[in-house]
Amino acid sequence: MDLVKILKDFDNPDFNNALVELVANKKETYFLQDKRSYVGNNMLWWSKKGGYTCNIEDAEEFSKEKAMKSFKDRMTDVPYKSSDIRKNCRKVVDMQYVVKDDSDKFYSDLEKLKKVQNIIVIIFQLLILKHQNKYLKI
């Protein structure tokens, strides 16, 4: 079956059969969680590079057989279907990689603004007191 020829004609029944065959033969993969610890709220996964990772993109995917064998050998290595885990992924910001230059400048400017605001409040309070004293002397 020539896949390029089939892809050119989506109405071709061979294309539908090839698609069904592809989906039917797709094996579910699994991530292995190391349940012994977490990083904040993040789960730790076996990494492709060895060790562990919180980043699902760096996590190794296993066949069902290999994932279940690992779980049987060490019950703290818990298998999860990759498709289920990917549905629950979210992007997060790792604070150790954030450059603080801009935020430090913002907070510095904010502190200066608060000092000016405090001076203005004091000036208004003094003006009010002066005004009240003027009327109290009468």
A tleap script that builds the chain and sets N, CA, C and O, in Angstrom:
source leaprc.protein.ff14SB
mol = sequence {
  NMET ASP LEU VAL LYS ILE LEU LYS ASP PHE
  ASP ASN PRO ASP PHE ASN ASN ALA LEU VAL
  GLU LEU VAL ALA ASN LYS LYS GLU THR TYR
  PHE LEU GLN ASP LYS ARG SER TYR VAL GLY
  ASN ASN MET LEU TRP TRP SER LYS LYS GLY
  GLY TYR THR CYS ASN ILE GLU ASP ALA GLU
  GLU PHE SER LYS GLU LYS ALA MET LYS SER
  PHE LYS ASP ARG MET THR ASP VAL PRO TYR
  LYS SER SER ASP ILE ARG LYS ASN CYS ARG
  LYS VAL VAL ASP MET GLN TYR VAL VAL LYS
  ASP ASP SER ASP LYS PHE TYR SER ASP LEU
  GLU LYS LEU LYS LYS VAL GLN ASN ILE ILE
  VAL ILE ILE PHE GLN LEU LEU ILE LEU LYS
  HIE GLN ASN LYS TYR LEU LYS CILE
}
set mol.1.N position { 0.848 -1.172 0.000 }
set mol.1.CA position { 0.000 0.000 0.000 }
set mol.1.C position { 0.896 1.238 0.000 }
set mol.1.O position { 1.709 1.412 0.908 }
set mol.2.N position { 0.754 2.102 -1.015 }
set mol.2.CA position { 1.547 3.315 -1.131 }
set mol.2.C position { 0.876 4.426 -0.324 }
set mol.2.O position { -0.168 4.943 -0.724 }
set mol.3.N position { 1.473 4.793 0.809 }
set mol.3.CA position { 0.873 5.763 1.723 }
set mol.3.C position { 0.732 7.143 1.090 }
set mol.3.O position { -0.279 7.810 1.309 }
set mol.4.N position { 1.704 7.586 0.320 }
set mol.4.CA position { 1.642 8.891 -0.338 }
set mol.4.C position { 0.454 8.947 -1.283 }
set mol.4.O position { -0.266 9.945 -1.323 }
set mol.5.N position { 0.247 7.881 -2.042 }
set mol.5.CA position { -0.879 7.824 -2.978 }
set mol.5.C position { -2.206 7.859 -2.216 }
set mol.5.O position { -3.150 8.528 -2.637 }
set mol.6.N position { -2.275 7.146 -1.107 }
set mol.6.CA position { -3.503 7.107 -0.304 }
set mol.6.C position { -3.788 8.474 0.297 }
set mol.6.O position { -4.938 8.913 0.310 }
set mol.7.N position { -2.747 9.163 0.802 }
set mol.7.CA position { -2.934 10.467 1.433 }
set mol.7.C position { -3.436 11.521 0.452 }
set mol.7.O position { -4.075 12.493 0.856 }
set mol.8.N position { -3.151 11.334 -0.827 }
set mol.8.CA position { -3.607 12.296 -1.836 }
set mol.8.C position { -5.118 12.232 -2.015 }
set mol.8.O position { -5.727 13.208 -2.453 }
set mol.9.N position { -5.717 11.125 -1.691 }
set mol.9.CA position { -7.150 10.949 -1.893 }
set mol.9.C position { -7.795 10.515 -0.579 }
set mol.9.O position { -7.828 9.325 -0.263 }
set mol.10.N position { -8.318 11.501 0.202 }
set mol.10.CA position { -8.892 11.203 1.507 }
set mol.10.C position { -10.159 10.364 1.430 }
set mol.10.O position { -10.528 9.698 2.397 }
set mol.11.N position { -10.819 10.397 0.288 }
set mol.11.CA position { -12.049 9.613 0.133 }
set mol.11.C position { -11.755 8.155 -0.190 }
set mol.11.O position { -12.664 7.325 -0.229 }
set mol.12.N position { -10.521 7.856 -0.413 }
set mol.12.CA position { -10.120 6.503 -0.758 }
set mol.12.C position { -10.364 5.577 0.440 }
set mol.12.O position { -9.876 5.867 1.533 }
set mol.13.N position { -11.095 4.485 0.274 }
set mol.13.CA position { -11.349 3.551 1.389 }
set mol.13.C position { -10.063 2.951 1.942 }
set mol.13.O position { -10.005 2.580 3.114 }
set mol.14.N position { -9.011 2.851 1.091 }
set mol.14.CA position { -7.741 2.331 1.580 }
set mol.14.C position { -7.136 3.259 2.639 }
set mol.14.O position { -6.479 2.808 3.578 }
set mol.15.N position { -7.373 4.567 2.466 }
set mol.15.CA position { -6.876 5.534 3.450 }
set mol.15.C position { -7.540 5.293 4.800 }
set mol.15.O position { -6.872 5.249 5.833 }
set mol.16.N position { -8.870 5.136 4.781 }
set mol.16.CA position { -9.600 4.886 6.026 }
set mol.16.C position { -9.154 3.586 6.680 }
set mol.16.O position { -9.007 3.520 7.900 }
set mol.17.N position { -8.941 2.558 5.875 }
set mol.17.CA position { -8.464 1.276 6.416 }
set mol.17.C position { -7.067 1.423 7.020 }
set mol.17.O position { -6.784 0.864 8.079 }
set mol.18.N position { -6.193 2.179 6.343 }
set mol.18.CA position { -4.838 2.383 6.850 }
set mol.18.C position { -4.878 3.155 8.166 }
set mol.18.O position { -4.116 2.863 9.087 }
set mol.19.N position { -5.778 4.148 8.249 }
set mol.19.CA position { -5.911 4.937 9.470 }
set mol.19.C position { -6.411 4.073 10.625 }
set mol.19.O position { -5.885 4.153 11.735 }
set mol.20.N position { -7.415 3.257 10.369 }
set mol.20.CA position { -7.945 2.356 11.392 }
set mol.20.C position { -6.862 1.389 11.854 }
set mol.20.O position { -6.734 1.120 13.049 }
set mol.21.N position { -6.090 0.871 10.917 }
set mol.21.CA position { -5.010 -0.062 11.257 }
set mol.21.C position { -3.940 0.630 12.105 }
set mol.21.O position { -3.433 0.056 13.069 }
set mol.22.N position { -3.607 1.861 11.736 }
set mol.22.CA position { -2.605 2.620 12.484 }
set mol.22.C position { -3.053 2.846 13.920 }
set mol.22.O position { -2.275 2.650 14.854 }
set mol.23.N position { -4.316 3.261 14.101 }
set mol.23.CA position { -4.852 3.515 15.440 }
set mol.23.C position { -4.952 2.213 16.230 }
set mol.23.O position { -4.623 2.181 17.415 }
set mol.24.N position { -5.394 1.162 15.596 }
set mol.24.CA position { -5.560 -0.117 16.282 }
set mol.24.C position { -4.224 -0.687 16.741 }
set mol.24.O position { -4.151 -1.331 17.788 }
set mol.25.N position { -3.171 -0.457 15.971 }
set mol.25.CA position { -1.858 -1.006 16.316 }
set mol.25.C position { -1.040 -0.097 17.232 }
set mol.25.O position { 0.036 -0.477 17.694 }
set mol.26.N position { -1.555 1.104 17.490 }
set mol.26.CA position { -0.824 2.024 18.352 }
set mol.26.C position { -0.873 1.488 19.778 }
set mol.26.O position { -1.943 1.258 20.343 }
set mol.27.N position { 0.299 1.298 20.331 }
set mol.27.CA position { 0.359 0.796 21.697 }
set mol.27.C position { 0.438 1.959 22.666 }
set mol.27.O position { 1.161 2.931 22.446 }
set mol.28.N position { -0.315 1.839 23.730 }
set mol.28.CA position { -0.302 2.862 24.778 }
set mol.28.C position { 1.051 2.835 25.474 }
set mol.28.O position { 1.597 1.771 25.766 }
set mol.29.N position { 1.583 4.030 25.732 }
set mol.29.CA position { 2.837 4.118 26.477 }
set mol.29.C position { 2.537 4.612 27.891 }
set mol.29.O position { 1.457 5.132 28.170 }
set mol.30.N position { 3.512 4.436 28.767 }
set mol.30.CA position { 3.346 4.767 30.181 }
set mol.30.C position { 4.531 5.583 30.680 }
set mol.30.O position { 5.669 5.391 30.252 }
set mol.31.N position { 4.229 6.504 31.600 }
set mol.31.CA position { 5.265 7.200 32.355 }
set mol.31.C position { 5.379 6.497 33.697 }
set mol.31.O position { 4.398 5.956 34.207 }
set mol.32.N position { 6.575 6.507 34.267 }
set mol.32.CA position { 6.764 5.943 35.600 }
set mol.32.C position { 7.036 7.066 36.589 }
set mol.32.O position { 7.998 7.821 36.443 }
set mol.33.N position { 6.179 7.164 37.592 }
set mol.33.CA position { 6.359 8.151 38.645 }
set mol.33.C position { 7.148 7.524 39.789 }
set mol.33.O position { 6.876 6.395 40.198 }
set mol.34.N position { 8.123 8.264 40.300 }
set mol.34.CA position { 8.797 7.853 41.536 }
set mol.34.C position { 7.984 8.454 42.677 }
set mol.34.O position { 8.088 9.645 42.967 }
set mol.35.N position { 7.186 7.628 43.310 }
set mol.35.CA position { 6.221 8.102 44.308 }
set mol.35.C position { 6.865 8.415 45.660 }
set mol.35.O position { 6.180 8.845 46.587 }
set mol.36.N position { 8.172 8.203 45.774 }
set mol.36.CA position { 8.815 8.444 47.064 }
set mol.36.C position { 8.941 9.915 47.400 }
set mol.36.O position { 9.062 10.269 48.573 }
set mol.37.N position { 8.915 10.787 46.388 }
set mol.37.CA position { 9.028 12.218 46.695 }
set mol.37.C position { 8.404 13.063 45.590 }
set mol.37.O position { 8.115 12.586 44.493 }
set mol.38.N position { 8.211 14.328 45.921 }
set mol.38.CA position { 7.641 15.320 45.007 }
set mol.38.C position { 8.530 16.560 45.050 }
set mol.38.O position { 9.323 16.726 45.976 }
set mol.39.N position { 8.400 17.420 44.059 }
set mol.39.CA position { 9.047 18.723 44.078 }
set mol.39.C position { 7.912 19.735 44.110 }
set mol.39.O position { 7.268 19.986 43.092 }
set mol.40.N position { 7.668 20.319 45.285 }
set mol.40.CA position { 6.485 21.163 45.454 }
set mol.40.C position { 5.256 20.294 45.256 }
set mol.40.O position { 5.084 19.290 45.948 }
set mol.41.N position { 4.405 20.673 44.320 }
set mol.41.CA position { 3.227 19.877 43.974 }
set mol.41.C position { 3.484 18.977 42.772 }
set mol.41.O position { 2.584 18.269 42.319 }
set mol.42.N position { 4.706 19.004 42.257 }
set mol.42.CA position { 5.011 18.304 41.009 }
set mol.42.C position { 5.458 16.868 41.251 }
set mol.42.O position { 6.208 16.570 42.181 }
set mol.43.N position { 4.974 16.000 40.387 }
set mol.43.CA position { 5.356 14.594 40.438 }
set mol.43.C position { 6.726 14.415 39.797 }
set mol.43.O position { 7.095 15.158 38.888 }
set mol.44.N position { 7.473 13.433 40.270 }
set mol.44.CA position { 8.768 13.087 39.681 }
set mol.44.C position { 8.596 11.890 38.763 }
set mol.44.O position { 7.975 10.893 39.130 }
set mol.45.N position { 9.156 12.001 37.557 }
set mol.45.CA position { 9.057 10.948 36.546 }
set mol.45.C position { 10.447 10.431 36.223 }
set mol.45.O position { 11.437 11.146 36.379 }
set mol.46.N position { 10.518 9.186 35.772 }
set mol.46.CA position { 11.791 8.667 35.279 }
set mol.46.C position { 12.171 9.501 34.056 }
set mol.46.O position { 11.351 9.732 33.167 }
set mol.47.N position { 13.403 9.940 34.028 }
set mol.47.CA position { 13.872 10.797 32.944 }
set mol.47.C position { 14.479 9.974 31.810 }
set mol.47.O position { 15.013 8.888 32.035 }
set mol.48.N position { 14.390 10.506 30.583 }
set mol.48.CA position { 15.030 9.866 29.423 }
set mol.48.C position { 16.539 9.835 29.597 }
set mol.48.O position { 17.216 8.938 29.096 }
set mol.49.N position { 17.060 10.833 30.318 }
set mol.49.CA position { 18.509 10.987 30.470 }
set mol.49.C position { 19.041 10.273 31.709 }
set mol.49.O position { 20.224 10.390 32.031 }
set mol.50.N position { 18.190 9.546 32.397 }
set mol.50.CA position { 18.589 8.923 33.656 }
set mol.50.C position { 18.200 9.837 34.802 }
set mol.50.O position { 18.119 11.052 34.622 }
set mol.51.N position { 17.964 9.289 35.948 }
set mol.51.CA position { 17.520 10.094 37.078 }
set mol.51.C position { 16.040 10.399 36.957 }
set mol.51.O position { 15.270 9.610 36.411 }
set mol.52.N position { 15.652 11.562 37.478 }
set mol.52.CA position { 14.237 11.916 37.531 }
set mol.52.C position { 14.035 13.339 37.037 }
set mol.52.O position { 14.970 14.140 37.012 }
set mol.53.N position { 12.800 13.643 36.645 }
set mol.53.CA position { 12.450 14.973 36.151 }
set mol.53.C position { 11.004 15.283 36.495 }
set mol.53.O position { 10.176 14.382 36.636 }
set mol.54.N position { 10.712 16.571 36.628 }
set mol.54.CA position { 9.326 17.020 36.778 }
set mol.54.C position { 8.746 17.402 35.426 }
set mol.54.O position { 7.527 17.483 35.270 }
set mol.55.N position { 9.609 17.636 34.453 }
set mol.55.CA position { 9.186 18.061 33.120 }
set mol.55.C position { 8.763 16.836 32.312 }
set mol.55.O position { 9.584 15.976 31.993 }
set mol.56.N position { 7.497 16.770 31.991 }
set mol.56.CA position { 6.954 15.597 31.295 }
set mol.56.C position { 7.583 15.416 29.917 }
set mol.56.O position { 7.635 14.300 29.400 }
set mol.57.N position { 8.063 16.513 29.316 }
set mol.57.CA position { 8.720 16.417 28.005 }
set mol.57.C position { 10.061 15.680 28.104 }
set mol.57.O position { 10.548 15.135 27.114 }
set mol.58.N position { 10.649 15.667 29.294 }
set mol.58.CA position { 11.921 14.972 29.502 }
set mol.58.C position { 11.724 13.571 30.079 }
set mol.58.O position { 12.690 12.833 30.276 }
set mol.59.N position { 10.475 13.211 30.346 }
set mol.59.CA position { 10.183 11.917 30.964 }
set mol.59.C position { 10.231 10.798 29.922 }
set mol.59.O position { 9.837 10.978 28.770 }
set mol.60.N position { 10.715 9.663 30.352 }
set mol.60.CA position { 10.792 8.498 29.459 }
set mol.60.C position { 9.426 7.818 29.384 }
set mol.60.O position { 8.699 7.736 30.375 }
set mol.61.N position { 9.097 7.335 28.194 }
set mol.61.CA position { 7.851 6.585 28.012 }
set mol.61.C position { 8.188 5.103 27.856 }
set mol.61.O position { 9.132 4.737 27.157 }
set mol.62.N position { 7.405 4.269 28.514 }
set mol.62.CA position { 7.646 2.833 28.541 }
set mol.62.C position { 6.471 2.071 27.940 }
set mol.62.O position { 5.339 2.556 27.926 }
set mol.63.N position { 6.756 0.889 27.453 }
set mol.63.CA position { 5.671 -0.010 27.040 }
set mol.63.C position { 4.937 -0.458 28.305 }
set mol.63.O position { 5.464 -0.344 29.412 }
set mol.64.N position { 3.736 -0.959 28.131 }
set mol.64.CA position { 2.958 -1.423 29.280 }
set mol.64.C position { 3.701 -2.541 30.016 }
set mol.64.O position { 3.730 -2.574 31.246 }
set mol.65.N position { 4.292 -3.440 29.260 }
set mol.65.CA position { 4.995 -4.574 29.868 }
set mol.65.C position { 6.154 -4.103 30.737 }
set mol.65.O position { 6.309 -4.555 31.871 }
set mol.66.N position { 6.970 -3.189 30.200 }
set mol.66.CA position { 8.136 -2.717 30.947 }
set mol.66.C position { 7.703 -1.893 32.166 }
set mol.66.O position { 8.301 -2.006 33.236 }
set mol.67.N position { 6.670 -1.068 32.003 }
set mol.67.CA position { 6.176 -0.246 33.120 }
set mol.67.C position { 5.652 -1.143 34.244 }
set mol.67.O position { 5.941 -0.903 35.416 }
set mol.68.N position { 4.889 -2.167 33.889 }
set mol.68.CA position { 4.337 -3.070 34.908 }
set mol.68.C position { 5.441 -3.882 35.589 }
set mol.68.O position { 5.356 -4.161 36.785 }
set mol.69.N position { 6.464 -4.255 34.843 }
set mol.69.CA position { 7.599 -4.992 35.437 }
set mol.69.C position { 8.326 -4.107 36.444 }
set mol.69.O position { 8.697 -4.562 37.526 }
set mol.70.N position { 8.527 -2.830 36.080 }
set mol.70.CA position { 9.189 -1.902 37.004 }
set mol.70.C position { 8.369 -1.730 38.271 }
set mol.70.O position { 8.915 -1.692 39.373 }
set mol.71.N position { 7.052 -1.627 38.110 }
set mol.71.CA position { 6.160 -1.477 39.256 }
set mol.71.C position { 6.212 -2.723 40.140 }
set mol.71.O position { 6.213 -2.623 41.367 }
set mol.72.N position { 6.256 -3.887 39.511 }
set mol.72.CA position { 6.323 -5.147 40.264 }
set mol.72.C position { 7.640 -5.238 41.038 }
set mol.72.O position { 7.679 -5.727 42.167 }
set mol.73.N position { 8.727 -4.754 40.404 }
set mol.73.CA position { 10.046 -4.800 41.055 }
set mol.73.C position { 10.160 -3.784 42.195 }
set mol.73.O position { 10.792 -4.057 43.216 }
set mol.74.N position { 9.552 -2.629 42.016 }
set mol.74.CA position { 9.607 -1.590 43.053 }
set mol.74.C position { 8.287 -0.831 43.020 }
set mol.74.O position { 8.037 -0.056 42.096 }
set mol.75.N position { 7.441 -1.050 44.024 }
set mol.75.CA position { 6.073 -0.532 44.008 }
set mol.75.C position { 5.987 0.987 44.153 }
set mol.75.O position { 4.896 1.550 44.064 }
set mol.76.N position { 7.119 1.659 44.374 }
set mol.76.CA position { 7.098 3.132 44.413 }
set mol.76.C position { 7.241 3.719 43.017 }
set mol.76.O position { 7.107 4.931 42.849 }
set mol.77.N position { 7.509 2.892 42.014 }
set mol.77.CA position { 7.557 3.328 40.612 }
set mol.77.C position { 6.194 3.038 39.985 }
set mol.77.O position { 5.941 1.946 39.475 }
set mol.78.N position { 5.332 4.041 40.039 }
set mol.78.CA position { 3.928 3.850 39.669 }
set mol.78.C position { 3.704 4.214 38.203 }
set mol.78.O position { 4.021 5.329 37.788 }
set mol.79.N position { 3.158 3.278 37.411 }
set mol.79.CA position { 2.894 3.578 35.994 }
set mol.79.C position { 1.590 4.343 35.797 }
set mol.79.O position { 0.584 4.074 36.453 }
set mol.80.N position { 1.635 5.299 34.881 }
set mol.80.CA position { 0.453 6.054 34.458 }
set mol.80.C position { 0.424 6.074 32.937 }
set mol.80.O position { 1.466 6.201 32.294 }
set mol.81.N position { -0.769 5.949 32.362 }
set mol.81.CA position { -0.888 6.056 30.907 }
set mol.81.C position { -0.420 7.447 30.484 }
set mol.81.O position { -0.822 8.451 31.071 }
set mol.82.N position { 0.426 7.496 29.470 }
set mol.82.CA position { 0.945 8.770 28.971 }
set mol.82.C position { -0.181 9.698 28.548 }
set mol.82.O position { -0.133 10.900 28.810 }
set mol.83.N position { -1.189 9.146 27.897 }
set mol.83.CA position { -2.307 9.980 27.420 }
set mol.83.C position { -3.055 10.630 28.583 }
set mol.83.O position { -3.493 11.775 28.468 }
set mol.84.N position { -3.206 9.915 29.701 }
set mol.84.CA position { -3.887 10.487 30.867 }
set mol.84.C position { -3.058 11.602 31.496 }
set mol.84.O position { -3.601 12.632 31.896 }
set mol.85.N position { -1.756 11.401 31.584 }
set mol.85.CA position { -0.885 12.408 32.192 }
set mol.85.C position { -0.814 13.656 31.330 }
set mol.85.O position { -0.858 14.771 31.849 }
set mol.86.N position { -0.706 13.480 30.024 }
set mol.86.CA position { -0.608 14.648 29.130 }
set mol.86.C position { -1.857 15.537 29.233 }
set mol.86.O position { -1.769 16.748 29.026 }
set mol.87.N position { -3.005 14.951 29.548 }
set mol.87.CA position { -4.237 15.735 29.710 }
set mol.87.C position { -4.158 16.655 30.925 }
set mol.87.O position { -4.859 17.665 30.982 }
set mol.88.N position { -3.318 16.318 31.886 }
set mol.88.CA position { -3.226 17.066 33.145 }
set mol.88.C position { -1.986 17.942 33.244 }
set mol.88.O position { -1.680 18.468 34.314 }
set mol.89.N position { -1.278 18.101 32.147 }
set mol.89.CA position { -0.066 18.927 32.164 }
set mol.89.C position { -0.439 20.407 32.162 }
set mol.89.O position { -1.469 20.811 31.624 }
set mol.90.N position { 0.427 21.192 32.777 }
set mol.90.CA position { 0.272 22.640 32.756 }
set mol.90.C position { 1.662 23.252 32.740 }
set mol.90.O position { 2.634 22.648 33.194 }
set mol.91.N position { 1.732 24.454 32.210 }
set mol.91.CA position { 3.020 25.136 32.185 }
set mol.91.C position { 3.208 25.865 33.509 }
set mol.91.O position { 2.280 26.471 34.044 }
set mol.92.N position { 4.413 25.793 34.013 }
set mol.92.CA position { 4.753 26.480 35.253 }
set mol.92.C position { 6.051 27.247 35.047 }
set mol.92.O position { 6.787 27.000 34.092 }
set mol.93.N position { 6.321 28.175 35.948 }
set mol.93.CA position { 7.556 28.939 35.892 }
set mol.93.C position { 8.436 28.502 37.053 }
set mol.93.O position { 8.015 28.535 38.209 }
set mol.94.N position { 9.648 28.096 36.742 }
set mol.94.CA position { 10.610 27.698 37.759 }
set mol.94.C position { 11.338 28.958 38.215 }
set mol.94.O position { 12.082 29.565 37.445 }
set mol.95.N position { 11.122 29.348 39.471 }
set mol.95.CA position { 11.638 30.619 39.963 }
set mol.95.C position { 13.158 30.717 39.922 }
set mol.95.O position { 13.696 31.824 39.915 }
set mol.96.N position { 13.859 29.602 39.895 }
set mol.96.CA position { 15.321 29.683 39.890 }
set mol.96.C position { 15.876 30.156 38.548 }
set mol.96.O position { 17.058 30.488 38.454 }
set mol.97.N position { 15.038 30.190 37.509 }
set mol.97.CA position { 15.489 30.640 36.201 }
set mol.97.C position { 14.994 32.044 35.844 }
set mol.97.O position { 15.291 32.548 34.761 }
set mol.98.N position { 14.250 32.671 36.740 }
set mol.98.CA position { 13.691 33.989 36.457 }
set mol.98.C position { 14.768 35.052 36.684 }
set mol.98.O position { 15.420 35.078 37.728 }
set mol.99.N position { 14.942 35.921 35.698 }
set mol.99.CA position { 15.868 37.045 35.837 }
set mol.99.C position { 15.134 38.135 36.599 }
set mol.99.O position { 14.052 38.559 36.194 }
set mol.100.N position { 15.718 38.589 37.699 }
set mol.100.CA position { 15.014 39.499 38.591 }
set mol.100.C position { 15.300 40.968 38.323 }
set mol.100.O position { 14.760 41.823 39.026 }
set mol.101.N position { 16.117 41.293 37.350 }
set mol.101.CA position { 16.491 42.691 37.108 }
set mol.101.C position { 15.277 43.587 36.936 }
set mol.101.O position { 15.182 44.628 37.587 }
set mol.102.N position { 14.357 43.204 36.079 }
set mol.102.CA position { 13.185 44.036 35.822 }
set mol.102.C position { 12.285 44.147 37.043 }
set mol.102.O position { 11.794 45.232 37.354 }
set mol.103.N position { 12.066 43.042 37.733 }
set mol.103.CA position { 11.177 43.091 38.893 }
set mol.103.C position { 11.839 43.866 40.033 }
set mol.103.O position { 11.149 44.573 40.768 }
set mol.104.N position { 13.167 43.749 40.198 }
set mol.104.CA position { 13.854 44.516 41.239 }
set mol.104.C position { 13.717 46.008 40.977 }
set mol.104.O position { 13.502 46.781 41.911 }
set mol.105.N position { 13.842 46.429 39.705 }
set mol.105.CA position { 13.691 47.840 39.349 }
set mol.105.C position { 12.261 48.293 39.634 }
set mol.105.O position { 12.041 49.390 40.147 }
set mol.106.N position { 11.303 47.455 39.303 }
set mol.106.CA position { 9.901 47.793 39.561 }
set mol.106.C position { 9.672 48.016 41.056 }
set mol.106.O position { 9.049 49.002 41.450 }
set mol.107.N position { 10.174 47.105 41.886 }
set mol.107.CA position { 9.972 47.242 43.326 }
set mol.107.C position { 10.722 48.437 43.893 }
set mol.107.O position { 10.245 49.093 44.819 }
set mol.108.N position { 11.880 48.717 43.345 }
set mol.108.CA position { 12.637 49.899 43.763 }
set mol.108.C position { 11.842 51.159 43.456 }
set mol.108.O position { 11.720 52.040 44.307 }
set mol.109.N position { 11.301 51.251 42.243 }
set mol.109.CA position { 10.470 52.399 41.855 }
set mol.109.C position { 9.219 52.482 42.716 }
set mol.109.O position { 8.782 53.571 43.086 }
set mol.110.N position { 8.645 51.328 43.032 }
set mol.110.CA position { 7.443 51.291 43.861 }
set mol.110.C position { 7.745 51.806 45.267 }
set mol.110.O position { 6.940 52.540 45.840 }
set mol.111.N position { 8.884 51.435 45.821 }
set mol.111.CA position { 9.279 51.909 47.150 }
set mol.111.C position { 9.474 53.420 47.148 }
set mol.111.O position { 9.075 54.098 48.095 }
set mol.112.N position { 10.085 53.954 46.092 }
set mol.112.CA position { 10.263 55.407 45.971 }
set mol.112.C position { 8.902 56.098 45.922 }
set mol.112.O position { 8.696 57.127 46.565 }
set mol.113.N position { 7.988 55.528 45.163 }
set mol.113.CA position { 6.646 56.085 45.044 }
set mol.113.C position { 5.924 56.077 46.391 }
set mol.113.O position { 5.223 57.032 46.726 }
set mol.114.N position { 6.094 54.999 47.163 }
set mol.114.CA position { 5.466 54.921 48.488 }
set mol.114.C position { 6.023 55.999 49.418 }
set mol.114.O position { 5.279 56.591 50.199 }
set mol.115.N position { 7.338 56.254 49.335 }
set mol.115.CA position { 7.942 57.295 50.174 }
set mol.115.C position { 7.374 58.664 49.814 }
set mol.115.O position { 7.048 59.455 50.698 }
set mol.116.N position { 7.257 58.941 48.523 }
set mol.116.CA position { 6.681 60.215 48.080 }
set mol.116.C position { 5.234 60.319 48.552 }
set mol.116.O position { 4.799 61.378 49.006 }
set mol.117.N position { 4.500 59.234 48.445 }
set mol.117.CA position { 3.108 59.210 48.878 }
set mol.117.C position { 3.023 59.491 50.384 }
set mol.117.O position { 2.149 60.240 50.821 }
set mol.118.N position { 3.913 58.904 51.171 }
set mol.118.CA position { 3.929 59.130 52.616 }
set mol.118.C position { 4.238 60.590 52.942 }
set mol.118.O position { 3.646 61.160 53.858 }
set mol.119.N position { 5.161 61.194 52.198 }
set mol.119.CA position { 5.494 62.607 52.405 }
set mol.119.C position { 4.288 63.480 52.106 }
set mol.119.O position { 4.002 64.420 52.848 }
set mol.120.N position { 3.577 63.177 51.026 }
set mol.120.CA position { 2.373 63.949 50.667 }
set mol.120.C position { 1.319 63.816 51.762 }
set mol.120.O position { 0.673 64.806 52.108 }
set mol.121.N position { 1.132 62.639 52.307 }
set mol.121.CA position { 0.154 62.425 53.385 }
set mol.121.C position { 0.548 63.257 54.606 }
set mol.121.O position { -0.307 63.891 55.224 }
set mol.122.N position { 1.828 63.257 54.952 }
set mol.122.CA position { 2.303 64.039 56.103 }
set mol.122.C position { 2.063 65.530 55.875 }
set mol.122.O position { 1.617 66.232 56.782 }
set mol.123.N position { 2.355 66.012 54.672 }
set mol.123.CA position { 2.132 67.426 54.349 }
set mol.123.C position { 0.655 67.771 54.504 }
set mol.123.O position { 0.325 68.809 55.078 }
set mol.124.N position { -0.237 66.920 54.003 }
set mol.124.CA position { -1.671 67.177 54.142 }
set mol.124.C position { -2.095 67.152 55.603 }
set mol.124.O position { -2.922 67.963 56.020 }
set mol.125.N position { -1.547 66.245 56.375 }
set mol.125.CA position { -1.876 66.195 57.801 }
set mol.125.C position { -1.428 67.472 58.507 }
set mol.125.O position { -2.149 68.004 59.351 }
set mol.126.N position { -0.240 67.962 58.162 }
set mol.126.CA position { 0.254 69.214 58.752 }
set mol.126.C position { -0.612 70.393 58.354 }
set mol.126.O position { -0.919 71.255 59.177 }
set mol.127.N position { -1.007 70.426 57.084 }
set mol.127.CA position { -1.879 71.498 56.624 }
set mol.127.C position { -3.225 71.470 57.352 }
set mol.127.O position { -3.761 72.518 57.712 }
set mol.128.N position { -3.759 70.289 57.562 }
set mol.128.CA position { -5.030 70.150 58.282 }
set mol.128.C position { -4.875 70.629 59.720 }
set mol.128.O position { -5.731 71.348 60.236 }
set mol.129.N position { -3.777 70.229 60.367 }
set mol.129.CA position { -3.533 70.661 61.745 }
set mol.129.C position { -3.387 72.178 61.821 }
set mol.129.O position { -3.954 72.816 62.708 }
set mol.130.N position { -2.634 72.749 60.900 }
set mol.130.CA position { -2.461 74.197 60.860 }
set mol.130.C position { -3.811 74.882 60.677 }
set mol.130.O position { -4.110 75.872 61.345 }
set mol.131.N position { -4.603 74.358 59.787 }
set mol.131.CA position { -5.931 74.924 59.522 }
set mol.131.C position { -6.818 74.818 60.769 }
set mol.131.O position { -7.537 75.761 61.099 }
set mol.132.N position { -6.769 73.675 61.459 }
set mol.132.CA position { -7.579 73.468 62.672 }
set mol.132.C position { -7.102 74.402 63.786 }
set mol.132.O position { -7.921 74.964 64.512 }
set mol.133.N position { -5.808 74.567 63.922 }
set mol.133.CA position { -5.278 75.438 64.958 }
set mol.133.C position { -5.676 76.893 64.710 }
set mol.133.O position { -5.929 77.650 65.646 }
set mol.134.N position { -5.727 77.259 63.458 }
set mol.134.CA position { -6.138 78.621 63.105 }
set mol.134.C position { -7.550 78.877 63.612 }
set mol.134.O position { -7.826 79.940 64.167 }
set mol.135.N position { -8.430 77.927 63.430 }
set mol.135.CA position { -9.815 78.102 63.854 }
set mol.135.C position { -9.973 77.936 65.355 }
set mol.135.O position { -10.871 78.519 65.962 }
set mol.136.N position { -9.089 77.129 65.956 }
set mol.136.CA position { -9.194 76.938 67.394 }
set mol.136.C position { -8.806 78.209 68.162 }
set mol.136.O position { -9.321 78.444 69.255 }
set mol.137.N position { -7.915 79.022 67.612 }
set mol.137.CA position { -7.468 80.248 68.296 }
set mol.137.C position { -8.547 81.316 68.302 }
set mol.137.O position { -8.511 82.223 69.133 }
set mol.138.N position { -9.494 81.227 67.399 }
set mol.138.CA position { -10.527 82.270 67.302 }
set mol.138.C position { -11.505 82.173 68.414 }
set mol.138.O position { -12.438 82.972 68.486 }
savepdb mol mol.pdb
quit
